[in-house]
Each structure stands twice: as structure tokens, then as C-alpha cells.
Amino acid sequence: MATRTVTIASSVGLHARPAALFVEAASNTGLDVEIAKPGEDPVDATSILGVMALGAKYGEEVVLTAEGDGADEALDSLVALLSRDLDAE
């Protein structure tokens, strides 16, 4: 299982548009991807309700995990996405 930790760069956190863009990207990987705040239970990264319920705010760290062929590359692209201020784009 591949794992990455990233700091949320979007000024509004993982809410509304940034969450939708992240969920779309996670879905497009075709892998089982999960996201969690450190020490909390993970949620399905392809579920908009799960991701928004996570309540990840600007500057907070989240942990991404994925399993399957291409998991490392998929997580690297998701980390790059979350490292940008998606709300400002």
C-alpha cells in the first residue's frame, strides 16, 4: 500500500470546488484511494460527501493511501493537486 502525507494548500480547505476536483482526480485513478487526517479513520477519496465530511482545512495535513498498480504515481499526482490553491485557479 502506497502512502503520502500532504498539507492542504487551498485557502478554503477541502470544501466545495477543491473537494470536487480532488474527488474527480481520485476517481480517475481507478484505484482504491483513501484520505484521512492523521490519527483519524480514513474515508473513500472518491466520495464527495466523505471528503467534505473530513473537514480538512487550509494548512492541515492529510494522509493519502492507495493500493494497486500505479498507486505511487497516482498518489504523487493527487499530492501535487492538493499542494496547489485550487480555489484560486
VOSE-430867 format. One record per residue: residue in three letters; chain; y, x, z of N, C-alpha, C in turn. Coordinates in steps of 0.02 Angstrom, whole numbers, padded with zeros to 5 digits, m for minus. Layout:
BEGIN
+--------+--------+--------+--------+--------+--------+--------+--------+--------+--------+--------+
| residu | chaine |   n.yy |   n.xx |   n.zz |  ca.yy |  ca.xx |  ca.zz |   c.yy |   c.xx |   c.zz |
+--------+--------+--------+--------+--------+--------+--------+--------+--------+--------+--------+
|    Ala |      A |      Y |      X |      Z |      Y |      X |      Z |      Y |      X |      Z |
...
+--------+--------+--------+--------+--------+--------+--------+--------+--------+--------+--------+
// end
This chain:
BEGIN
+--------+--------+--------+--------+--------+--------+--------+--------+--------+--------+--------+
| residu | chaine |   n.yy |   n.xx |   n.zz |  ca.yy |  ca.xx |  ca.zz |   c.yy |   c.xx |   c.zz |
+--------+--------+--------+--------+--------+--------+--------+--------+--------+--------+--------+
|    Met |      A | m00059 |  00042 |  00000 |  00000 |  00000 |  00000 |  00062 |  00045 |  00000 |
|    Ala |      A |  00107 |  00031 | m00046 |  00170 |  00069 | m00051 |  00222 |  00036 | m00006 |
|    Thr |      A |  00264 |  00078 |  00024 |  00316 |  00054 |  00070 |  00381 |  00091 |  00057 |
|    Arg |      A |  00436 |  00055 |  00061 |  00503 |  00084 |  00056 |  00549 |  00051 |  00107 |
|    Thr |      A |  00596 |  00089 |  00133 |  00648 |  00062 |  00177 |  00714 |  00070 |  00142 |
|    Val |      A |  00755 |  00018 |  00144 |  00820 |  00019 |  00109 |  00872 | m00017 |  00151 |
|    Thr |      A |  00934 |  00004 |  00144 |  00990 | m00028 |  00177 |  01022 | m00077 |  00129 |
|    Ile |      A |  01034 | m00138 |  00152 |  01063 | m00190 |  00110 |  01136 | m00172 |  00095 |
|    Ala |      A |  01153 | m00167 |  00030 |  01220 | m00147 |  00010 |  01265 | m00206 | m00009 |
|    Ser |      A |  01236 | m00264 | m00023 |  01277 | m00322 | m00042 |  01319 | m00345 |  00017 |
|    Ser |      A |  01383 | m00356 |  00003 |  01430 | m00373 |  00056 |  01412 | m00438 |  00092 |
|    Val |      A |  01377 | m00483 |  00058 |  01356 | m00546 |  00090 |  01284 | m00543 |  00116 |
|    Gly |      A |  01254 | m00484 |  00111 |  01184 | m00477 |  00131 |  01138 | m00509 |  00079 |
|    Leu |      A |  01077 | m00524 |  00099 |  01030 | m00555 |  00053 |  01037 | m00631 |  00058 |
|    His |      A |  01091 | m00655 |  00029 |  01107 | m00726 |  00031 |  01130 | m00747 | m00039 |
|    Ala |      A |  01116 | m00808 | m00057 |  01138 | m00837 | m00120 |  01121 | m00794 | m00181 |
|    Arg |      A |  01171 | m00771 | m00217 |  01160 | m00735 | m00280 |  01119 | m00671 | m00271 |
|    Pro |      A |  01136 | m00627 | m00223 |  01096 | m00566 | m00215 |  01022 | m00582 | m00200 |
|    Ala |      A |  01010 | m00634 | m00160 |  00941 | m00652 | m00144 |  00905 | m00677 | m00207 |
|    Ala |      A |  00939 | m00717 | m00247 |  00909 | m00743 | m00309 |  00892 | m00686 | m00357 |
|    Leu |      A |  00937 | m00638 | m00365 |  00924 | m00581 | m00408 |  00865 | m00539 | m00383 |
|    Phe |      A |  00862 | m00529 | m00317 |  00807 | m00491 | m00288 |  00740 | m00527 | m00297 |
|    Val |      A |  00739 | m00592 | m00283 |  00677 | m00632 | m00290 |  00653 | m00631 | m00363 |
|    Glu |      A |  00700 | m00637 | m00409 |  00681 | m00635 | m00481 |  00650 | m00567 | m00498 |
|    Ala |      A |  00681 | m00513 | m00475 |  00655 | m00447 | m00489 |  00587 | m00436 | m00456 |
|    Ala |      A |  00579 | m00460 | m00395 |  00514 | m00453 | m00360 |  00460 | m00493 | m00397 |
|    Ser |      A |  00478 | m00552 | m00421 |  00431 | m00594 | m00459 |  00410 | m00560 | m00524 |
|    Asn |      A |  00458 | m00528 | m00556 |  00445 | m00495 | m00621 |  00398 | m00435 | m00615 |
|    Thr |      A |  00388 | m00409 | m00555 |  00341 | m00352 | m00547 |  00269 | m00374 | m00558 |
|    Gly |      A |  00254 | m00438 | m00544 |  00186 | m00461 | m00550 |  00142 | m00439 | m00492 |
|    Leu |      A |  00172 | m00409 | m00441 |  00135 | m00384 | m00383 |  00148 | m00426 | m00322 |
|    Asp |      A |  00106 | m00417 | m00271 |  00118 | m00448 | m00206 |  00169 | m00405 | m00170 |
|    Val |      A |  00231 | m00427 | m00166 |  00285 | m00390 | m00134 |  00307 | m00428 | m00072 |
|    Glu |      A |  00316 | m00392 | m00017 |  00341 | m00422 |  00044 |  00402 | m00385 |  00067 |
|    Ile |      A |  00445 | m00420 |  00105 |  00505 | m00391 |  00133 |  00509 | m00411 |  00206 |
|    Ala |      A |  00533 | m00365 |  00247 |  00539 | m00380 |  00319 |  00595 | m00338 |  00349 |
|    Lys |      A |  00622 | m00364 |  00403 |  00665 | m00322 |  00445 |  00618 | m00281 |  00488 |
|    Pro |      A |  00636 | m00219 |  00505 |  00591 | m00177 |  00545 |  00571 | m00213 |  00610 |
|    Gly |      A |  00506 | m00213 |  00623 |  00480 | m00244 |  00683 |  00469 | m00319 |  00680 |
|    Glu |      A |  00486 | m00350 |  00623 |  00476 | m00422 |  00615 |  00421 | m00435 |  00563 |
|    Asp |      A |  00397 | m00497 |  00563 |  00345 | m00516 |  00515 |  00374 | m00517 |  00444 |
|    Pro |      A |  00335 | m00492 |  00396 |  00359 | m00492 |  00326 |  00356 | m00562 |  00296 |
|    Val |      A |  00398 | m00571 |  00244 |  00397 | m00633 |  00205 |  00384 | m00615 |  00132 |
|    Asp |      A |  00361 | m00664 |  00095 |  00348 | m00656 |  00024 |  00414 | m00643 | m00012 |
|    Ala |      A |  00419 | m00586 | m00046 |  00482 | m00568 | m00079 |  00494 | m00609 | m00142 |
|    Thr |      A |  00446 | m00650 | m00162 |  00456 | m00692 | m00221 |  00476 | m00763 | m00201 |
|    Ser |      A |  00487 | m00774 | m00136 |  00507 | m00839 | m00111 |  00581 | m00838 | m00091 |
|    Ile |      A |  00622 | m00876 | m00127 |  00694 | m00877 | m00112 |  00706 | m00903 | m00041 |
|    Leu |      A |  00668 | m00952 | m00019 |  00677 | m00978 |  00048 |  00657 | m00926 |  00100 |
|    Gly |      A |  00603 | m00890 |  00088 |  00581 | m00838 |  00135 |  00632 | m00782 |  00140 |
|    Val |      A |  00657 | m00760 |  00082 |  00705 | m00704 |  00081 |  00770 | m00725 |  00116 |
|    Met |      A |  00794 | m00785 |  00102 |  00857 | m00807 |  00133 |  00848 | m00819 |  00208 |
|    Ala |      A |  00788 | m00844 |  00228 |  00775 | m00855 |  00299 |  00770 | m00790 |  00338 |
|    Leu |      A |  00756 | m00736 |  00303 |  00753 | m00670 |  00335 |  00820 | m00653 |  00367 |
|    Gly |      A |  00874 | m00675 |  00336 |  00940 | m00665 |  00364 |  00963 | m00593 |  00364 |
|    Ala |      A |  00942 | m00554 |  00313 |  00962 | m00484 |  00309 |  01035 | m00479 |  00290 |
|    Lys |      A |  01073 | m00445 |  00331 |  01146 | m00439 |  00322 |  01164 | m00370 |  00294 |
|    Tyr |      A |  01226 | m00366 |  00270 |  01253 | m00302 |  00245 |  01243 | m00248 |  00297 |
|    Gly |      A |  01217 | m00190 |  00276 |  01208 | m00133 |  00319 |  01144 | m00132 |  00359 |
|    Glu |      A |  01106 | m00187 |  00356 |  01042 | m00188 |  00392 |  00987 | m00158 |  00348 |
|    Glu |      A |  00936 | m00130 |  00381 |  00879 | m00103 |  00345 |  00826 | m00156 |  00337 |
|    Val |      A |  00791 | m00153 |  00280 |  00733 | m00194 |  00269 |  00677 | m00149 |  00243 |
|    Val |      A |  00616 | m00172 |  00254 |  00557 | m00135 |  00232 |  00523 | m00175 |  00177 |
|    Leu |      A |  00512 | m00143 |  00121 |  00477 | m00174 |  00064 |  00407 | m00145 |  00059 |
|    Thr |      A |  00358 | m00188 |  00046 |  00290 | m00165 |  00035 |  00263 | m00199 | m00026 |
|    Ala |      A |  00219 | m00164 | m00062 |  00186 | m00192 | m00121 |  00118 | m00161 | m00129 |
|    Glu |      A |  00074 | m00199 | m00160 |  00007 | m00175 | m00173 | m00010 | m00185 | m00246 |
|    Gly |      A | m00047 | m00138 | m00274 | m00070 | m00144 | m00343 | m00046 | m00087 | m00386 |
|    Asp |      A | m00069 | m00087 | m00448 | m00050 | m00036 | m00497 |  00025 | m00041 | m00510 |
|    Gly |      A |  00060 |  00015 | m00505 |  00131 |  00016 | m00517 |  00173 | m00002 | m00457 |
|    Ala |      A |  00143 | m00006 | m00398 |  00179 | m00027 | m00337 |  00236 |  00021 | m00321 |
|    Asp |      A |  00225 |  00086 | m00327 |  00278 |  00134 | m00311 |  00338 |  00126 | m00357 |
|    Glu |      A |  00325 |  00119 | m00421 |  00379 |  00110 | m00470 |  00416 |  00044 | m00458 |
|    Ala |      A |  00378 | m00008 | m00443 |  00408 | m00074 | m00431 |  00454 | m00071 | m00370 |
|    Leu |      A |  00431 | m00039 | m00317 |  00472 | m00035 | m00256 |  00533 |  00008 | m00268 |
|    Asp |      A |  00525 |  00062 | m00307 |  00583 |  00104 | m00322 |  00638 |  00063 | m00358 |
|    Ser |      A |  00618 |  00019 | m00404 |  00667 | m00021 | m00440 |  00699 | m00073 | m00393 |
|    Leu |      A |  00659 | m00101 | m00348 |  00686 | m00150 | m00300 |  00734 | m00116 | m00250 |
|    Val |      A |  00718 | m00055 | m00230 |  00762 | m00018 | m00186 |  00828 | m00004 | m00221 |
|    Ala |      A |  00825 |  00015 | m00284 |  00886 |  00028 | m00322 |  00929 | m00035 | m00327 |
|    Leu |      A |  00896 | m00092 | m00335 |  00932 | m00156 | m00339 |  00968 | m00172 | m00273 |
|    Leu |      A |  00932 | m00166 | m00218 |  00961 | m00182 | m00152 |  01013 | m00131 | m00130 |
|    Ser |      A |  01013 | m00073 | m00160 |  01061 | m00020 | m00142 |  01129 | m00030 | m00176 |
|    Arg |      A |  01135 | m00082 | m00217 |  01197 | m00098 | m00251 |  01228 | m00160 | m00219 |
|    Asp |      A |  01294 | m00167 | m00225 |  01328 | m00228 | m00202 |  01322 | m00279 | m00257 |
|    Leu |      A |  01268 | m00318 | m00256 |  01254 | m00366 | m00309 |  01305 | m00422 | m00312 |
|    Asp |      A |  01337 | m00436 | m00258 |  01387 | m00489 | m00258 |  01451 | m00469 | m00293 |
|    Ala |      A |  01463 | m00404 | m00298 |  01524 | m00379 | m00330 |  01516 | m00370 | m00405 |
|    Glu |      A |  01454 | m00373 | m00429 |  01441 | m00361 | m00500 |  01451 | m00423 | m00542 |
+--------+--------+--------+--------+--------+--------+--------+--------+--------+--------+--------+
// end
